[in-house]
C-alpha cells in the first residue's frame, strides 16, 4: 500500500508555484538562503517539506524554460514540468549527493524529455559523437513594461521568434546550450549527462550561441 503520509505533501505544481498546501507538515523553521541544494534535498528526504519549497523556488524557472524551449508548446511543457518535479518527489528517498543537485535534477528533466520524444515518435537528442552541422544572447531581450496592446504584440512577436530560433537549432546544440544556460551545468557535467566529449559540448554551445545571436541579435 502506498505510504499516504509520504504522499500527502504532493501538490499540483505549476511554473508559478505549488497549488495547495502540505497537509501533514508542521510549521518548519525558515530555510537559510545560503543552504546548499544538496543539503536541502537531503533535508527533504528526511521529511522537511520546507526544504522542497526552497528547492522548487530556486529551480522552477530554469526547469520550465528548459522543457519549454525544447518542446516549444506550453501545454506539453506544463505536463513535462509537472512530471519532472513528481519524479524528484518520488526519488527523494534514494537521493545521494554524489554530484551537484542541478546535475541530478536536469538529468531527470533530460530523461523525461527523451521519454516524451520516444513516445511521440521523434528522436530529438544525439547523445554522443561529433556535432551535426560567454555571454548569453538572451540576457538582453526586451521585456514588456505594461499591458498596452502594442507591448503585448511585441511580446508575442519576441516569444514566437524565440520559439523559432530554438526550434531551428540542431537538437544536440539546443540541449547543450539549455543545460548550460538554464541548468547552470558546467561542460564536464553536460558531457557526462549527454555522453559527448567536453570539447564537443563546448563546440555545440558555441555554435548555438552564434546561431541565436544571428537570429535574435536585433532584439538587443
C-alpha positions as CSV (number, residue, x, y, z in Angstrom):
1,X,0.0,0.0,0.0
2,X,1.3,3.5,-0.8
3,X,2.5,5.4,2.1
4,X,-0.2,8.0,2.3
5,X,1.6,10.2,4.8
6,X,4.6,10.5,2.5
7,X,2.4,11.3,-0.5
8,X,0.1,13.8,1.4
9,X,2.5,16.6,0.6
10,X,2.3,16.1,-3.1
11,X,0.6,19.1,-4.6
12,X,-0.1,20.1,-8.1
13,X,3.0,22.0,-9.3
14,X,2.9,24.9,-11.8
15,X,5.7,27.1,-13.2
16,X,4.4,29.8,-10.8
17,X,4.4,27.7,-7.7
18,X,2.8,24.8,-5.7
19,X,-1.0,24.9,-5.6
20,X,-2.5,23.9,-2.3
21,X,-0.6,23.1,1.0
22,X,1.4,20.4,2.6
23,X,-1.2,18.7,4.6
24,X,0.9,16.8,7.1
25,X,3.9,19.2,7.6
26,X,4.2,21.1,10.8
27,X,5.4,24.7,10.6
28,X,9.1,24.5,9.9
29,X,11.9,26.9,10.6
30,X,12.9,29.1,7.7
31,X,15.5,27.7,5.3
32,X,18.7,29.7,5.2
33,X,19.1,31.2,1.8
34,X,22.7,30.0,1.6
35,X,21.8,26.4,2.3
36,X,23.2,24.2,-0.5
37,X,20.8,22.5,-2.8
38,X,22.2,19.1,-1.9
39,X,21.6,19.7,1.8
40,X,18.1,20.9,1.0
41,X,17.4,17.7,-0.9
42,X,18.7,15.6,2.0
43,X,16.5,17.5,4.4
44,X,13.5,17.0,2.2
45,X,14.2,13.3,2.0
46,X,14.3,13.3,5.8
47,X,10.8,14.9,5.9
48,X,11.4,18.6,5.8
49,X,8.7,19.8,3.4
50,X,10.0,23.4,3.6
51,X,13.3,22.2,2.0
52,X,11.4,21.1,-1.1
53,X,9.7,24.5,-1.2
54,X,13.1,26.2,-1.2
55,X,14.5,23.9,-4.0
56,X,11.4,24.4,-6.1
57,X,11.5,28.2,-5.7
58,X,15.2,28.2,-6.8
59,X,14.9,25.9,-9.8
60,X,11.3,26.1,-11.2
61,X,12.1,28.8,-13.7
62,X,15.1,27.2,-15.2
63,X,13.5,23.8,-15.4
64,X,10.4,25.2,-17.0
65,X,12.3,27.2,-19.6
66,X,14.5,24.1,-20.3
67,X,11.5,21.9,-21.2
68,X,9.5,24.7,-22.9
69,X,12.4,25.7,-25.2
70,X,12.9,22.1,-26.2
71,X,9.2,21.3,-27.0
72,X,8.0,24.8,-28.0
73,X,4.5,24.1,-26.7
74,X,3.2,25.5,-23.4
75,X,0.7,22.7,-22.8
76,X,3.3,20.0,-23.3
77,X,5.9,21.9,-21.3
78,X,3.4,22.2,-18.4
79,X,2.9,18.4,-18.4
80,X,6.6,17.7,-18.6
81,X,7.4,20.2,-15.9
82,X,4.9,18.6,-13.6
83,X,6.4,15.1,-14.3
84,X,10.0,16.3,-13.6
85,X,9.0,17.5,-10.1
86,X,6.9,14.5,-9.4
87,X,10.0,12.3,-10.3
88,X,12.0,14.4,-7.9
89,X,9.5,13.7,-5.2
90,X,9.4,10.0,-5.9
91,X,13.2,9.8,-5.9
92,X,13.8,11.6,-2.7
93,X,14.3,8.5,-0.6
94,X,17.1,7.2,-2.9
95,X,18.8,10.6,-3.4
96,X,22.6,10.5,-2.9
97,X,24.6,13.8,-3.3
98,X,27.3,12.2,-5.5
99,X,27.1,15.2,-7.9
100,X,25.6,18.7,-7.8
101,X,21.8,18.7,-7.3
102,X,21.4,20.6,-10.5
103,X,23.2,17.9,-12.4
104,X,20.8,15.3,-10.9
105,X,17.7,17.5,-11.4
106,X,18.5,18.2,-15.1
107,X,19.3,14.5,-15.7
108,X,15.7,13.8,-14.6
109,X,14.4,16.5,-16.9
110,X,16.6,15.3,-19.8
111,X,15.4,11.7,-19.4
112,X,11.8,12.8,-19.2
113,X,12.2,14.7,-22.5
114,X,13.8,11.6,-24.1
115,X,10.8,9.6,-23.0
116,X,8.5,12.2,-24.4
117,X,10.2,12.2,-27.8
118,X,10.2,8.4,-28.0
119,X,6.5,8.3,-27.1
120,X,5.7,10.8,-29.9
121,X,7.9,9.0,-32.4
122,X,10.6,11.7,-32.6
123,X,14.3,11.3,-31.9
124,X,15.5,14.7,-30.6
125,X,18.7,14.0,-28.7
126,X,22.1,13.0,-30.0
127,X,24.0,11.7,-27.0
128,X,27.4,11.1,-28.5
129,X,29.6,11.8,-31.4
130,X,30.7,15.0,-33.3
131,X,28.4,18.0,-33.7
132,X,26.0,17.8,-36.7
133,X,26.4,20.7,-38.6
134,X,30.3,33.5,-22.9
135,X,27.7,35.8,-23.0
136,X,24.1,34.6,-23.3
137,X,22.3,36.3,-26.2
138,X,19.0,36.1,-24.4
139,X,20.0,38.3,-21.5
140,X,19.4,41.4,-23.5
141,X,15.9,40.6,-24.8
142,X,13.4,43.3,-24.2
143,X,10.7,42.7,-21.6
144,X,7.1,44.0,-21.6
145,X,6.7,47.1,-19.4
146,X,2.9,47.3,-19.4
147,X,-0.2,45.9,-20.8
148,X,-0.6,48.3,-23.8
149,X,-1.7,46.4,-26.9
150,X,1.4,47.3,-28.8
151,X,3.6,46.0,-26.0
152,X,1.6,42.7,-25.9
153,X,2.0,42.4,-29.6
154,X,5.8,42.9,-29.3
155,X,6.0,40.4,-26.5
156,X,4.2,37.8,-28.7
157,X,6.5,38.5,-31.6
158,X,9.6,38.1,-29.4
159,X,8.1,34.8,-28.0
160,X,7.5,33.5,-31.5
161,X,11.0,34.4,-32.6
162,X,12.5,32.7,-29.5
163,X,10.5,29.6,-30.2
164,X,11.5,29.5,-33.9
165,X,15.2,30.2,-33.0
166,X,15.4,27.3,-30.6
167,X,13.4,25.0,-32.9
168,X,15.9,25.7,-35.6
169,X,18.9,24.6,-33.6
170,X,20.1,21.0,-34.0
171,X,18.9,19.0,-31.1
172,X,22.4,18.4,-29.6
173,X,23.2,22.1,-29.8
174,X,19.9,23.1,-28.1
175,X,20.4,20.5,-25.4
176,X,24.0,21.6,-24.6
177,X,23.0,25.3,-24.6
178,X,20.0,24.9,-22.4
179,X,21.7,22.6,-19.9
180,X,24.5,25.3,-19.6
181,X,22.2,28.3,-19.6
182,X,19.2,27.2,-17.7
183,X,20.7,24.4,-15.6
184,X,24.0,26.1,-14.9
185,X,25.8,22.9,-15.6
186,X,29.5,23.1,-16.5
187,X,31.0,21.4,-19.5
188,X,32.0,18.3,-17.7
189,X,28.6,17.7,-16.2
190,X,26.9,18.2,-19.6
191,X,29.4,15.8,-21.2
192,X,28.6,13.2,-18.6
193,X,24.9,13.6,-18.9
194,X,24.8,13.5,-22.7
195,X,27.6,11.1,-23.4
196,X,29.6,13.5,-25.5
197,X,33.1,14.8,-25.1
198,X,33.9,18.0,-23.3
199,X,35.2,19.6,-26.5
200,X,32.2,18.5,-28.4
201,X,29.9,20.1,-25.7
202,X,31.9,23.3,-25.9
203,X,31.6,23.4,-29.7
204,X,27.8,22.8,-29.5
205,X,27.3,25.6,-27.1
206,X,29.5,27.9,-29.2
207,X,27.6,27.1,-32.4
208,X,24.2,27.5,-30.6
209,X,25.2,30.9,-29.2
210,X,26.4,32.0,-32.7
211,X,23.1,31.0,-34.3
212,X,21.0,32.5,-31.6
213,X,22.9,35.8,-31.9
214,X,22.4,35.8,-35.6
215,X,18.7,35.1,-35.3
216,X,18.0,37.4,-32.3
217,X,20.7,40.0,-32.4
218,X,18.4,42.8,-33.5
219,X,16.4,42.4,-30.2
220,X,19.3,43.5,-28.1
